[in-house]
Amino acid sequence: MVDKLINFLFRFESLRTAIFAEVDWHNSITRTLNDPESMKVASAFWCEEDGWRGWGIKDNGNYYFHDVAEKHLSDILDIVIKKEIVY
């Protein structure tokens, strides 16, 4: 029964591609969570109407949040990655 369901679902290429992409995404999260080195560092960057903002976490658990809008993504990367601003 399961084989028939899988064969029916995988008959549609777009659905098959979407399912594999979802599985790959979940596997990449699992690999990251299981890797101690990957869990030491995290960061995020986003663009709002007035510019780029971002945050990052250092090995010791301290986080760095930059809420001043920067004109270019490279500017916010330099600030957060170099951790020039500490809160």
N, C-alpha and C positions, 0 to 999 in steps of 0.2 A: 504494500500500500504506500509506504513512504517513497519507494523508488518511483512509483507512478506519479506521485505528487511532485517530486523533484524533477523528473523528466518533463512534466507539464510546465512547471515554472521556468525551467531553463530553456525551454523552446523559444522564448522571447528574448532576443539578444539584449535589448535595452534593460529589461528586468534583470537578466543574468549579470550584466555589467554593473548595475546598481548594487546588487547583492554582494558581489565580490568586492566592490569599493567599500561598502559598509563593513564587511568582515575584515578587510585590510586596515581600515581606520581603527577598529576595535583592537586588532592585533598590535598596531603601533602604540596604542595607549598602554596596553599590557606590557609591551617591551619596555616602554619608558618607566612605568611604575616599578618594574622588576630590576631596573638598572640603578644601582646606588649613585653612580656619577650623574646620571640624568636628573635624579631627584634633588640634587644639591642646588641646582640653578633653575630659575624660572624668570620669564619676563613677558611683558605684553606692551604693545604700542598701538595707538589708534589715532585717527585723524578726526577732529571736530571742525566746525565751521571756521574757527579762528586759528587752528594750527594743530601740531602733533603733541601728544602727551604719552607718558609711559610709566611703567614701574618695573622693578626687578628685585629678586631675592638673592641674598648672598649666602655663602656656605653656613654661616653662623646663625641664620634665621632672620637676620635684620633685613628689612625691606626698604627700598628706595623708591619714592613716588615723586614724580615731577609733574606738577599740575600747571606750570606756566607754559602757555602755548608756544611752541617752537615752529618756525617757518618751514623747515625742511626735516624730513625723516632722519637724515644723517646727523643733524644737530641733537635730536633727542637720543639717538643711539649713542653718541659720544658721551652725553651727560649720564645716562642711566647705566650704561655698561662700565664706564670708568668710575661710576658711583661717586660723582663729585658732590651730589646733593644727598644729604642724609636727613631722614625724618624719623 
